[in-house]
Amino acid sequence: MVTSASTPAIYRSRVTHARRGTTANEFGYDHAMWLVDLDDLPRLPWWLRAFARFESRDHLGDADRSIRGNLDRWLASQGVQVTGRVVMLTNARSLGYVFNPITVYWCHDAAGPQVCVVAEVHNTYGERHCYLLRPDETGRATTEKQFYVSPFLEMGGRYLIRVAPPGDTLHVTMALRQGEVTPFAATLTGRRVPVTVGTVVRSVISHPLSTYRVSALIRYQGVKLFLRKVPVVRRRPHIPQEGVQ
């Protein structure tokens, strides 16, 4: 599987979160996400840099290394070597803040074919966890849930994930399957636009304080569920993956 995605790019996206069961809840928001090559990060004019930065401290690993260096190191700890291009779908740090519910890395070998995909999940407690995925030709993969994300979802179960390589359009889904039910699913769809000064400015104007808004929306939905007396699942201590490399 080979990606022909041109980078950098902005995806004008729609994100939906759906909780199923006795206390159903669904919300969505429009958003702009970036697709970048980890070996060729965007170089924006100085006056735009505060609105779109890509920093190691916002992702797995050591803040003193590059994002690519940290990813390669973690992959090596999983027995995986990536010799080619890595493209990352993520939220950019804007005005000093970023919150990334999910960052996706499509990793390739030197000849072009895809080696693996990494889904880096963040929760609102400042924790993060990477899942190593081996998608099939349709972009579908499964993995055991190993990370506490929502206080209203039990641990355990499997994620059913679709991470087809990005192109003119984007489609990422992540559904949690527990027994015979699917209590939660998130979907990200988008349409690619090239990165120019104009498209970045329009993105900033269309989605001001974008990642602040995403973080606030997720917390607001949590308050709604709490007020509806949805049982709270106690958070387990999380061992950072950086500590086991």
N, C-alpha and C positions, 0 to 999 in steps of 0.2 A: 504494500500500500504506500503510495507516494503522495505527498501533499504539494500542490502547486501554489499554495497561498502566498500572495505577495505581501510583504511587510515593509514598513509598519502599516497597519490598517486600523480603522475604528469600525466597530459593529454597532449600528443603531439597533438596540435590542429591547426585547420584552421579556421580563422575568416573572414567572408565576410560582407561587408556593401553595400547595393544596394539602390540607390535613383531612383525612377521611375518618369515618367511624361515628361514634355517638356524639362527639363534639366536633362537627365539621367546621372547617375554617379555610378560607381561600383569600389570597390577596395577590396583587401584581403591581408592577411598576415598569415604566420605561427607563432605559438606562443606556449608557454608552460604555462599551468595553473595548480594550485595546488588544490587538494581536501584534506581538513584536518578536523579532529574531534575537535570541539571547546573545549572539555574537555580533549583533549590529543594532544596538538599542537606538531609539530615535534621538536625533539631535535637533531640538526645537530652538527657535530664536529665544534669546535671553528673557524677553518679556513674557513668554508663554511657559517657561520652564516650571514656574510655581504651580501650574495647573495640570502638569503631567510629568511625573517623575517615576522612575523605576529603580527601587533601592533594595539592596540585599536584606536590610533589616525587616522588610515587610514579608519575607519569605523564609523558607526553611534554611537553617544553617547559620554560619558565622557572618555577622554584619561586616567584617573586614574582608571577606572574600566576595567574588562576583556571584551573581545569581547562578550563572552557568557553572561556576566552580563548585558551589554548594550542591547543586543538583547532581552533578557528576559524582561528587563524593558520596552522596546518599545512594545513588544508583549502584555504585561500586559495592556498597555495603549489602546490597540486595543481589549481588552477583551479575549485574548488568553493566555493560560498557556501551556507551553511545559515542560514535565517532563522527557523526554528521550533524546536520542542522537540528536545532531545537527551537520550536516556536511556542510562545507562551501567550495564553489568553488570560487577561487579568484586568483588574481595576487599577488605574494609575493613582499614585499619591497626588493629592490636590490640596493646595493651601495648607500643607503640613499634616494631612491626615489621609489614611486609607483604611478601608475595611473590605476584605475579600472573602465573602462566603465560600467561593471556590475559585481556584486558579488551575488552569489545565495546561499541561506541557505535552506537546506531540514531539516525540524523540525519534530521530532517524539515523541510519548508518551512513557511512561516507558515500555509498552508491545511491542513496536516496530513499530506499524502502523504510517504512516505519518499523522501529524496534519495539517500542512500547509507548504507553501514555501514562502520565502521572497526574493524579487529581489531588491537589493540595487543598484541604478543607480547613477553614478557620471557624471558630465559634466566638460568641460575644464575651467570653471570659479571657480572651487574649491567648488562647491555645490554638495549636495547629497540628495537622496530621496528614501525612502523604499516603495515598493508596497507589500501589503499582498495578497497572492494568495491562492486560493483553487482549485488546479488542479483536473481534473477528472481522471479516471483510465488510460487514455492514456497520462496524464501529461499536458493536455491542460487547459488553463485558460484565462480569459479576465479581463482587468481592465481599468478604465478611465485614459487617459494621464493627469497627474497633475504636471508635472515637465518639465521645459525648458531645453532641451538638445542641440539642434542644432539651430543656428541662421537662418537656411534656411528651417525650418519646423514650420508651424503654430501650436499654441496650440489647444487643443481640439482633440476629437477622442478617439479611444479605441486601446489598445494594444492587439493583439492576440499572446499569449505566449505559448510555449511548453517547459516544464522543466521536462522531464522524469527523474526519479532517475538515477544517474550515476552508471555505471557498468563497464564492459570491454570497452565499448564505451560511448561516451558522445554526446548528441544532444540537443542544446538549440536554440530556435528561438524566435525572438521578432519582430513582424510586426505591423506597425502603420496603422490603418484603419480610414480614414476620409471620411465620406459620402460613396460614391460608389468606392472610389479609395484607393489604398495602396501605399502611396508615399515613404515609407521607410521600409526596412526589414534588419535585421541582423541575421546571422546564425553562430553558434559555433559548430563545430564537433571535436571530438578528440578520441584518443585511449590511454587507461590507461597503464602506466608502474609503477611498484613499486618504492618506494623511497629507493635508496641505495646511498652510496657515489658515485659510478660510474655513476648512472643515473643523479644525481644532477650535477656532474661535466660535463657530456655530455650536459645536458640542458644549463648550463651556457656557454659552448663553442659554442653550436648551436645557442643560442639566446642571444648574449652579449648585455648588456644594454637594455634588453627586454622592460621594461615598458617606458623607455625614448623613445624608437622607436615607441611604440604604440601611445604615446601622440603626437610625432612629425608627424606621419602619418595622424592622425585625423586632426591636425591643417593644414597640407599641403593640404589635400582635401578641407578644408574650404576655403583656399586661392584660390584654383582653381575655386570653385563655385563663390566666390566673383568676380574674374576676368571675369567670364562668365556672370556677371551682374544678378545673381540670387537674387531676392529681399530678403532683410534682415528683419527678424522678431524681433521687439524690445523685449529685455529681460525684463520680469517682476521681481519685487523684490521677492526673495524666502525666505519664513519663515522656518528656520531650524526646523526639527521635534523634535530636542532635546529641543527646546524652548517651546514645548507644552506638554511635559511629566509631 
